[in-house]
Amino acid sequence: MTKFSFQVLLAFSLLSAYLPVLAQTQDSYEYDKEFTWGINKNSAGGLIGGFTFKQARRIRPNQFETFGLEIMNVKNPAEVRVSSGSGSFFIFGKTNYLYAFRFQYGRDFVLFTKAPQQGVEIKAVFAAGPSVGVVAPYYIERTVGNSVFNTIHEQYDPNNRDHTPDKILGTGYLFEGLGKSKFEFGGNIKFGLNFELGVVKSQVTGFEVGVLLDAYFNEIILMPTATNRAVFPTAYFTLFYGSRK
């Protein structure tokens, strides 16, 4: 488990322990519909793991039905950025990207209701659904011969003798090779705690922490020379913003 995963899980456990203390009665803060979007950081992604979108509607006094979409860039734990001779960076040994599109249906259970313009609203979050993995080739730029002025862009291949660190100048263009992507299918499930901190009733601001499991029917080859997997367990932290009525 990474340091980030441990920190998120520790925060998740501590906050769960304090829920009984926080669950005190305050004035009503009623709403029926909510839409949020967020920026995600997780233990299987980079500096920014991806983006989340969620629509919720009240079906019971303390329960919401939710429909969500997560778009994430999933990385292999062995990925390390290295510097090329040209000053650019690339991930040596990486052959594919994995962009995960996670469709989710779930429930948000209100554990603590805030009063207008004060306090915090806390929900327990559960969601699950299908995942579609877009496996796109990772392109590198390398020299042809010994000239840095004659280069070629192509997918990294560990068996290619020209794909060595001294000949790789950097990564390819943004989204280069996306048209050659392959699709992998699977499912996902997540549990979390959602903390809404906004002071305006019609707006939503807060964060969510939890754990998520993303699994595919086939192994996803991101780095041929490293251990690859079909199941991706992650801890996550999401900052979100939105509106409600």
C-alpha positions as CSV (number, residue, x, y, z in Angstrom):
1,M,0.0,0.0,0.0
2,T,1.3,3.4,-1.0
3,K,1.8,6.3,1.5
4,F,-1.1,8.1,-0.2
5,S,-3.4,5.0,0.1
6,F,-2.6,4.7,3.8
7,Q,-3.3,8.4,4.5
8,V,-6.7,8.3,2.8
9,L,-7.7,5.1,4.5
10,L,-6.6,6.5,7.9
11,A,-8.6,9.6,7.3
12,F,-11.6,7.5,6.2
13,S,-11.4,5.4,9.4
14,L,-11.0,8.4,11.8
15,L,-13.9,10.2,10.2
16,S,-16.1,7.1,10.5
17,A,-15.3,6.8,14.2
18,Y,-16.5,10.4,14.8
19,L,-19.8,10.1,12.9
20,P,-21.9,9.3,16.1
21,V,-20.5,12.4,17.7
22,L,-21.3,14.6,14.7
23,A,-24.8,13.2,14.2
24,Q,-26.7,15.9,16.1
25,T,-30.0,17.5,15.2
26,Q,-30.0,20.8,13.4
27,D,-32.4,22.9,11.4
28,S,-33.7,21.5,8.1
29,Y,-31.6,21.8,5.0
30,E,-33.9,20.2,2.4
31,Y,-33.2,19.7,-1.3
32,D,-34.3,17.1,-3.8
33,K,-31.8,17.2,-6.7
34,E,-28.1,17.6,-6.9
35,F,-25.4,17.7,-9.6
36,T,-21.7,17.7,-8.8
37,W,-18.4,17.4,-10.7
38,G,-15.0,16.9,-9.2
39,I,-11.3,16.5,-9.6
40,N,-10.0,13.2,-8.4
41,K,-6.6,12.1,-6.8
42,N,-6.1,8.4,-6.3
43,S,-3.5,5.8,-5.6
44,A,-3.6,4.4,-9.2
45,G,-3.3,7.8,-11.0
46,G,-1.0,10.7,-11.4
47,L,-1.1,14.2,-9.9
48,I,-4.7,14.4,-11.2
49,G,-6.3,11.0,-11.4
50,G,-9.3,12.2,-13.4
51,F,-12.7,13.7,-13.2
52,T,-16.1,12.7,-11.7
53,F,-19.7,13.6,-12.5
54,K,-22.7,12.7,-10.4
55,Q,-26.5,13.3,-10.6
56,A,-28.5,12.6,-7.4
57,R,-32.2,12.7,-6.5
58,R,-33.9,12.2,-3.2
59,I,-36.0,9.0,-2.9
60,R,-36.3,8.9,0.9
61,P,-35.8,11.6,3.6
62,N,-32.3,10.3,4.2
63,Q,-31.4,8.6,0.9
64,F,-30.5,9.6,-2.6
65,E,-30.4,7.7,-5.9
66,T,-27.3,8.5,-7.8
67,F,-26.0,8.2,-11.4
68,G,-22.3,8.8,-11.9
69,L,-19.5,8.8,-14.4
70,E,-15.8,8.7,-13.6
71,I,-13.1,9.3,-16.3
72,M,-9.7,8.3,-15.0
73,N,-6.1,7.8,-16.3
74,V,-4.9,4.5,-14.6
75,K,-1.2,4.0,-14.2
76,N,1.0,1.0,-13.5
77,P,2.7,1.3,-10.1
78,A,6.1,0.8,-11.7
79,E,5.8,3.9,-14.0
80,V,8.5,6.5,-13.4
81,R,9.2,9.6,-15.5
82,V,12.8,9.9,-16.6
83,S,14.5,12.7,-18.4
84,S,15.7,12.3,-22.0
85,G,18.8,13.9,-23.5
86,S,16.7,16.6,-25.0
87,G,15.4,17.7,-21.6
88,S,11.9,16.2,-22.1
89,F,10.4,13.5,-19.9
90,F,9.0,10.1,-20.8
91,I,8.0,6.9,-19.1
92,F,10.5,4.3,-20.1
93,G,9.0,0.8,-20.5
94,K,5.4,2.1,-20.9
95,T,3.6,0.7,-23.9
96,N,-0.1,1.7,-23.3
97,Y,-2.3,4.2,-21.5
98,L,-5.5,3.0,-19.7
99,Y,-8.4,5.5,-19.7
100,A,-11.1,4.1,-17.5
101,F,-14.7,5.2,-18.1
102,R,-16.7,4.1,-15.0
103,F,-20.5,4.2,-15.1
104,Q,-22.0,4.1,-11.6
105,Y,-25.4,3.6,-10.1
106,G,-25.7,3.9,-6.3
107,R,-27.1,5.3,-3.1
108,D,-26.0,8.2,-0.9
109,F,-27.2,7.8,2.7
110,V,-27.4,11.0,4.7
111,L,-25.7,10.5,8.1
112,F,-25.7,14.1,9.3
113,T,-27.7,17.0,7.9
114,K,-26.3,20.5,8.1
115,A,-28.1,23.7,8.9
116,P,-28.2,26.5,6.3
117,Q,-24.8,28.4,6.3
118,Q,-23.2,26.3,9.0
119,G,-22.0,22.8,9.8
120,V,-21.2,19.9,7.5
121,E,-23.5,17.4,5.7
122,I,-22.1,13.9,5.7
123,K,-23.2,11.0,3.5
124,A,-22.2,7.4,3.2
125,V,-21.6,6.6,-0.5
126,F,-22.1,3.3,-2.3
127,A,-22.0,2.9,-6.1
128,A,-21.3,0.2,-8.7
129,G,-21.5,-0.4,-12.4
130,P,-19.8,-1.3,-15.6
131,S,-16.3,-0.1,-16.7
132,V,-15.0,0.5,-20.2
133,G,-11.3,0.7,-20.4
134,V,-9.8,2.5,-23.4
135,V,-6.3,1.0,-24.0
136,A,-4.4,3.6,-26.1
137,P,-0.8,3.1,-27.4
138,Y,1.9,5.1,-25.6
139,Y,3.9,6.9,-28.3
140,I,7.6,7.9,-28.0
141,E,9.7,10.1,-30.2
142,R,13.1,8.7,-31.0
143,T,16.0,9.5,-33.2
144,V,16.7,7.8,-36.5
145,G,20.3,7.0,-36.9
146,N,22.5,9.3,-34.9
147,S,20.8,12.6,-35.9
148,V,18.5,14.3,-33.4
149,F,17.1,16.3,-36.4
150,N,15.7,13.1,-37.9
151,T,13.1,11.6,-35.6
152,I,10.1,9.2,-35.7
153,H,7.0,8.8,-33.5
154,E,5.9,5.2,-32.7
155,Q,4.5,3.1,-29.9
156,Y,7.1,1.9,-27.4
157,D,8.2,-1.7,-28.0
158,P,10.5,-3.4,-25.5
159,N,11.8,-5.7,-28.2
160,N,12.8,-2.8,-30.5
161,R,16.6,-2.2,-30.2
162,D,16.1,1.4,-31.1
163,H,13.9,2.0,-28.1
164,T,16.6,2.6,-25.6
165,P,16.9,5.6,-23.3
166,D,19.7,7.2,-25.2
167,K,17.6,7.3,-28.4
168,I,14.2,8.3,-26.9
169,L,13.7,12.0,-27.0
170,G,10.4,12.2,-25.2
171,T,6.7,11.3,-25.6
172,G,4.6,11.7,-28.7
173,Y,1.9,14.3,-29.3
174,L,-1.1,14.6,-27.0
175,F,-3.7,11.9,-27.8
176,E,-1.4,10.5,-30.6
177,G,-2.5,7.0,-31.5
178,L,-5.9,7.3,-29.8
179,G,-7.5,6.1,-33.0
180,K,-5.7,2.8,-32.6
181,S,-7.2,2.2,-29.1
182,K,-8.6,-1.1,-28.0
183,F,-11.5,-1.6,-25.5
184,E,-11.6,-3.7,-22.4
185,F,-14.8,-4.3,-20.3
186,G,-15.3,-4.9,-16.7
187,G,-17.0,-3.4,-13.6
188,N,-16.4,-1.2,-10.6
189,I,-17.6,-0.8,-7.0
190,K,-16.8,1.9,-4.5
191,F,-17.5,2.9,-0.9
192,G,-16.9,6.4,0.5
193,L,-17.8,9.2,2.8
194,N,-18.9,12.5,1.3
195,F,-18.5,15.8,3.2
196,E,-20.4,18.9,1.9
197,L,-19.0,22.2,3.4
198,G,-20.8,24.8,1.3
199,V,-22.4,27.9,2.9
200,V,-24.9,28.6,0.0
201,K,-27.9,26.3,-0.1
202,S,-28.1,26.2,-3.9
203,Q,-24.4,25.3,-4.3
204,V,-22.4,22.3,-3.3
205,T,-18.7,22.3,-2.3
206,G,-16.9,19.6,-0.4
207,F,-14.8,16.4,-0.7
208,E,-15.1,12.7,-0.7
209,V,-12.8,10.0,0.5
210,G,-13.1,6.2,0.0
211,V,-12.0,3.0,-1.7
212,L,-12.7,1.7,-5.2
213,L,-12.2,-1.6,-7.0
214,D,-12.0,-1.5,-10.8
215,A,-11.8,-5.0,-12.5
216,Y,-11.6,-6.1,-16.1
217,F,-12.1,-9.4,-17.8
218,N,-8.6,-9.4,-19.3
219,E,-5.2,-8.3,-18.0
220,I,-4.3,-4.8,-19.1
221,I,-0.8,-4.5,-20.5
222,L,0.6,-1.1,-19.5
223,M,4.3,-2.0,-19.1
224,P,5.3,-5.4,-20.7
225,T,8.4,-5.6,-18.5
226,A,6.5,-5.0,-15.2
227,T,3.7,-6.8,-13.4
228,N,0.4,-6.1,-15.0
229,R,-3.1,-6.7,-13.7
230,A,-6.8,-6.9,-14.5
231,V,-7.9,-5.6,-11.1
232,F,-7.1,-2.2,-9.8
233,P,-7.9,-1.5,-6.1
234,T,-7.5,2.2,-5.2
235,A,-8.0,4.7,-2.4
236,Y,-9.3,8.1,-3.6
237,F,-9.8,11.7,-2.6
238,T,-12.2,13.9,-4.7
239,L,-12.8,17.7,-4.4
240,F,-16.2,18.5,-5.8
241,Y,-18.4,21.4,-6.7
242,G,-22.0,21.6,-8.0
243,S,-25.6,22.8,-7.6
244,R,-28.7,21.6,-5.9
245,K,-32.4,22.5,-5.7
